[in-house]
Amino acid sequence: MVSSPPSPADTATKSGKTIQENLLTPRFYTTNFDVAASLDLSPQQNELEAMLAEMRADYNRHHFVRNESFNKTWDNLDEPTRKAFVDYLERSCVSEFSGFLLFKELSRKLKQRSPLLAEIFNLMARDEARHAGFLNKAMADFGYSMDLGYLTKARTYTFFPIEWILYTVYLSEKIGYWRYIIIFRHLEKHPENSFYPLFDYFESWCQDENRHGDIFKALIHSQPQLLNTWKAKLWMRFFLLMVFATHALTVHERSGFYHALGLDPTEFDRAVIRNTNETAARAFSVVLDTEHPDFYPRLQKCSGLNQKIGEINRSSQPKVLKTLRKLPLQLGIAGHLVWLYFLRPVNAAAAWETVR
């Protein structure tokens, strides 16, 4: 389970705008720090030390500096594009800030018992703080700004075992890499669709995401019980499906943003999921059968049902009536996801061989 962030009233921007909380809103995590400190890292010690050396070098330290391209206004953006982009910035900022808080707390709690892991998490927290701050400045260009100090005090958590943290953060970082790099490469070919200079930074951004993901891959591989047991394989399938479903729903909620970039939201969503699943085959022992003819159509149906839920939420009907109207739609989403979960998984080694 994951925690809800502060309520919409508490998660206010400095402009007075609020983030509307729902199941897709980025969450805050806590974990069992004693178990994290006791992880045996020796099977991946050399690889972790090599990645720590890279992070100490901080090759991206000069990449997140605003240049003169930000010194203008974007009042010419039409209102739907502006709204969709601000929503994208808001949720991305909360997501990055959530990662910062988790990594910073892990670093603090592990400092005495696992110095290597503590330093790794401290440097990842540095990267996440840098990303959140950069996004917050971008929001300010559109008249909004997250009060991150207040959000730090008001945040709430739900407990995630460290094993779940390793799976979910790995997937979050890798799917983030593919989101950023696909947008960056698309805009390289179609610069006329780049309506804001933030997109020029996505290549450096995805390098951080990729490195973080590789660190979590090494942590997973240091724990054989997280790879080869039947329970591990069930959890891998579960978290892959949850990450992919969340991505499909959020992309189609923000379809206006992707259209403004000249991207088809459905094709973008499928490209991100396909590439993330292939990448996960290097870290997990099983992955999902994204080539099954019903895989993407089922996710597309989930997105359609979720959009209907959004319409009900925005209506002026009484809360009880909204709940009753949403229930069959929510059950429909759950039914599609259960069906997809029980698809026969793909052996990761075999999947990786097919894309090499």
C-alpha positions in Angstrom: 0.0 0.0 0.0 1.1 3.6 -0.5 0.3 6.7 1.4 -1.7 9.7 0.3 0.2 13.0 0.2 -1.4 15.9 2.1 -4.9 16.6 1.1 -5.5 19.0 -1.8 -6.2 21.8 0.6 -2.8 21.2 2.2 -0.8 20.6 -1.0 -1.4 24.2 -2.1 0.8 26.1 -4.5 1.9 29.6 -3.6 -0.6 30.8 -6.2 -3.5 29.2 -4.3 -3.9 26.4 -6.8 -4.2 22.9 -5.4 -3.2 19.5 -6.7 -6.3 17.3 -6.9 -5.5 14.1 -5.0 -6.6 10.8 -6.5 -5.2 7.3 -6.9 -2.7 8.5 -9.5 -1.2 11.3 -7.4 2.5 10.7 -6.5 2.9 9.2 -3.0 5.2 9.4 -0.1 6.9 6.3 1.3 8.5 5.0 4.4 10.1 1.7 5.0 11.8 -0.7 7.6 15.1 1.0 8.0 16.6 -1.7 10.2 16.0 -4.3 7.4 17.5 -1.9 4.8 20.6 -1.5 7.0 21.0 -5.3 7.2 21.0 -5.9 3.5 24.1 -7.9 2.4 25.5 -5.9 -0.5 28.6 -8.1 -1.0 27.4 -9.8 -4.2 27.1 -6.4 -5.9 29.7 -4.5 -3.9 32.1 -3.6 -6.8 29.3 -2.5 -9.0 27.7 -0.3 -6.3 31.1 1.3 -5.5 31.6 2.0 -9.2 28.3 3.7 -9.5 28.9 5.6 -6.3 32.1 7.0 -7.9 30.1 8.2 -10.8 27.6 10.0 -8.6 30.4 11.6 -6.6 31.8 13.0 -9.9 28.3 14.6 -10.4 28.6 14.9 -14.2 25.2 16.7 -14.3 26.0 19.4 -11.7 26.1 22.1 -14.4 23.3 20.8 -16.5 20.4 22.0 -14.4 21.1 25.8 -14.6 18.5 28.0 -16.2 19.8 29.9 -19.2 18.6 32.9 -21.2 16.0 30.8 -23.0 13.8 31.0 -19.9 13.8 34.8 -20.0 10.5 35.3 -21.7 6.8 34.6 -21.1 4.6 31.9 -22.5 1.3 33.8 -22.5 0.9 32.7 -26.1 0.1 29.1 -25.0 -3.5 28.2 -25.4 -5.3 27.5 -22.1 -5.8 23.7 -22.5 -2.1 23.2 -23.3 -1.1 25.5 -20.4 -3.3 23.7 -17.9 -2.1 20.3 -19.0 1.5 21.3 -18.8 1.1 22.9 -15.4 -0.5 19.6 -14.2 2.5 17.7 -15.6 4.9 20.0 -13.8 3.0 19.8 -10.5 2.8 16.0 -10.4 6.4 15.6 -11.6 7.6 18.0 -8.9 5.7 16.1 -6.2 7.1 12.8 -7.5 10.7 14.1 -7.5 10.3 15.6 -4.0 8.8 12.4 -2.7 12.0 10.6 -3.9 14.2 13.2 -2.3 12.4 12.7 1.1 12.7 8.9 0.9 16.3 8.8 -0.1 17.3 11.5 2.4 15.7 9.6 5.3 17.3 6.3 4.2 20.7 8.1 4.1 20.2 9.5 7.6 19.0 6.2 9.1 21.7 4.0 7.4 24.7 6.3 8.0 26.2 4.3 10.9 25.2 0.8 9.9 25.6 0.9 6.1 27.9 3.8 5.0 28.1 2.7 1.4 24.3 2.6 1.0 23.9 5.8 3.1 26.2 7.8 0.7 24.5 6.4 -2.4 21.0 7.5 -1.0 22.4 10.9 0.0 23.6 11.5 -3.5 20.4 10.3 -5.1 18.5 12.7 -2.7 20.8 15.4 -4.1 19.7 14.6 -7.7 16.0 14.4 -6.8 16.1 17.8 -4.9 17.8 19.3 -8.0 15.0 18.0 -10.2 12.2 19.1 -7.9 13.7 22.6 -7.6 14.1 22.9 -11.3 10.5 21.9 -11.9 9.3 24.3 -9.2 11.1 27.1 -11.0 9.4 26.1 -14.2 6.0 26.2 -12.5 6.8 29.8 -11.4 7.1 30.7 -15.1 3.4 29.9 -15.3 2.4 31.7 -12.1 2.5 28.7 -9.7 5.0 27.4 -7.2 4.9 24.4 -4.8 5.5 25.2 -1.2 8.0 22.4 -0.7 8.9 23.5 2.9 5.2 23.2 3.9 4.9 20.0 2.0 7.9 18.6 4.0 6.1 19.3 7.3 2.6 18.2 6.2 3.6 15.0 4.4 2.0 11.6 5.4 3.3 8.1 4.8 2.3 4.6 4.4 4.7 1.8 5.1 6.4 -0.1 2.2 8.7 -3.0 3.0 12.2 -2.4 1.7 11.7 -5.2 -0.9 8.7 -3.3 -2.4 10.7 -0.1 -2.3 13.5 -1.8 -4.4 11.0 -3.0 -7.0 9.0 0.1 -7.3 11.8 2.6 -7.3 13.7 0.6 -9.9 10.6 0.7 -12.1 9.9 4.3 -11.4 13.4 5.4 -12.4 13.5 3.3 -15.6 10.0 4.3 -16.8 11.0 7.9 -16.0 14.1 7.4 -18.2 12.0 6.2 -21.2 9.5 9.0 -20.8 12.2 11.6 -20.9 14.3 10.2 -23.6 11.4 9.5 -26.0 10.1 13.0 -25.6 13.7 14.4 -26.0 14.4 12.4 -29.2 11.0 13.3 -30.6 11.6 17.0 -30.1 15.1 16.7 -31.6 13.4 15.7 -34.8 10.5 18.1 -34.4 11.8 21.2 -32.7 8.8 23.2 -33.8 6.8 21.3 -31.1 9.1 22.3 -28.3 7.1 25.1 -26.6 9.2 25.4 -23.5 13.0 25.1 -22.8 12.6 22.5 -20.0 12.5 19.8 -22.7 16.1 20.7 -23.7 17.2 19.3 -20.3 15.5 16.0 -20.6 18.6 14.2 -21.9 20.6 15.1 -18.8 17.5 14.3 -16.7 17.1 10.8 -18.0 20.8 10.1 -17.3 20.1 10.6 -13.6 17.0 8.4 -13.9 18.9 5.7 -15.6 21.8 5.7 -13.1 19.3 5.6 -10.2 17.6 2.6 -11.8 20.9 0.8 -12.2 21.7 1.3 -8.5 18.3 -0.3 -7.6 18.9 -3.1 -10.1 22.2 -3.9 -8.3 20.4 -3.8 -4.9 17.8 -6.2 -6.2 20.5 -8.5 -7.6 22.3 -8.5 -4.3 19.3 -10.2 -2.7 18.7 -13.6 -4.4 15.3 -14.0 -2.6 14.1 -11.0 -4.6 14.7 -12.6 -7.9 14.2 -16.4 -8.0 11.5 -17.3 -5.5 7.9 -17.8 -6.6 6.8 -15.0 -4.3 9.4 -12.6 -5.9 8.0 -13.5 -9.4 4.5 -12.7 -8.3 5.5 -9.3 -6.8 7.5 -8.5 -10.0 4.5 -9.0 -12.1 2.3 -7.0 -9.7 4.5 -4.0 -9.6 5.2 -4.0 -13.4 1.4 -4.0 -14.0 0.7 -1.3 -11.4 3.4 1.0 -12.9 2.2 0.4 -16.4 -1.4 0.9 -15.6 -0.7 4.1 -13.7 1.3 5.3 -16.7 -1.4 4.5 -19.1 -4.0 6.3 -17.0 -2.0 9.4 -16.4 -0.8 9.8 -20.0 -4.4 9.8 -21.2 -5.5 12.1 -18.4 -2.9 14.6 -19.8 -3.5 13.9 -23.5 -3.6 17.6 -24.3 0.1 17.9 -23.1 1.2 15.1 -25.4 -0.8 16.4 -28.4 0.9 19.8 -27.9 4.3 18.1 -28.2 3.1 16.5 -31.5 2.9 13.0 -29.9 0.0 10.6 -30.0 -0.7 9.8 -26.3 -1.6 6.2 -27.0 1.5 5.5 -29.1 3.7 7.3 -26.6 2.3 5.3 -23.7 2.8 2.0 -25.6 6.4 2.9 -26.5 7.3 3.8 -22.9 5.7 0.6 -21.6 7.3 -1.7 -24.2 10.8 -0.2 -23.6 10.4 -0.3 -19.9 9.3 -3.9 -19.9 12.3 -4.8 -22.1 14.7 -2.9 -19.8 13.2 -4.7 -16.7 14.1 -8.0 -18.3 17.7 -7.1 -17.4 16.8 -6.8 -13.7 13.8 -9.1 -13.1 13.4 -12.8 -13.6 10.0 -12.4 -15.2 8.3 -9.6 -17.1 4.9 -9.1 -18.6 3.7 -10.3 -22.0 3.2 -6.9 -23.5 3.0 -8.4 -27.0 -0.2 -10.3 -26.1 -2.9 -8.9 -28.4 -5.1 -8.0 -25.4 -2.5 -6.3 -23.3 -2.7 -2.7 -24.6 -6.4 -2.8 -25.5 -7.2 -3.7 -21.9 -5.0 -0.9 -20.6 -6.8 1.4 -23.1 -10.1 0.4 -21.7 -8.9 1.1 -18.2 -7.9 4.6 -19.4 -11.4 5.2 -20.8 -13.1 4.1 -17.6 -10.8 6.3 -15.6 -11.7 9.3 -17.8 -15.4 8.6 -17.1 -14.5 8.6 -13.3 -12.8 11.9 -13.7 -16.0 13.4 -15.4 -18.1 12.1 -12.5 -15.6 13.7 -10.0 -15.9 17.0 -11.7 -19.7 17.0 -11.7 -21.8 18.8 -9.1 -23.7 15.7 -8.0 -23.9 14.7 -4.4 -20.9 12.7 -3.1 -23.0 9.6 -2.4 -24.3 9.6 -6.0 -20.8 10.0 -7.3 -19.6 7.0 -5.3 -22.4 4.8 -6.6 -21.8 5.9 -10.2 -18.0 5.3 -10.0 -18.2 1.9 -8.4 -19.0 -0.1 -11.6 -16.3 1.8 -13.4 -13.7 1.1 -10.7 -14.7 -2.6 -10.7 -14.3 -2.6 -14.5 -10.7 -1.3 -14.2 -10.0 -3.8 -11.5 -11.3 -6.6 -13.7 -9.1 -5.7 -16.6 -6.0 -5.5 -14.3 -6.8 -8.9 -12.7 -7.1 -10.4 -16.2 -3.8 -8.9 -17.3 -2.0 -10.0 -14.1 -2.9 -13.6 -14.8 -1.5 -13.6 -18.3 1.4 -16.0 -18.5 4.5 -14.1 -17.8 7.6 -14.0 -20.0 10.9 -15.4 -18.8 13.1 -12.4 -18.5 16.3 -14.1 -19.8 14.4 -15.2 -22.9 12.9 -11.7 -23.3 16.2 -10.1 -23.1 17.7 -12.4 -25.7 15.1 -11.4 -28.2 16.0 -7.7 -28.0 19.8 -8.0 -27.9 
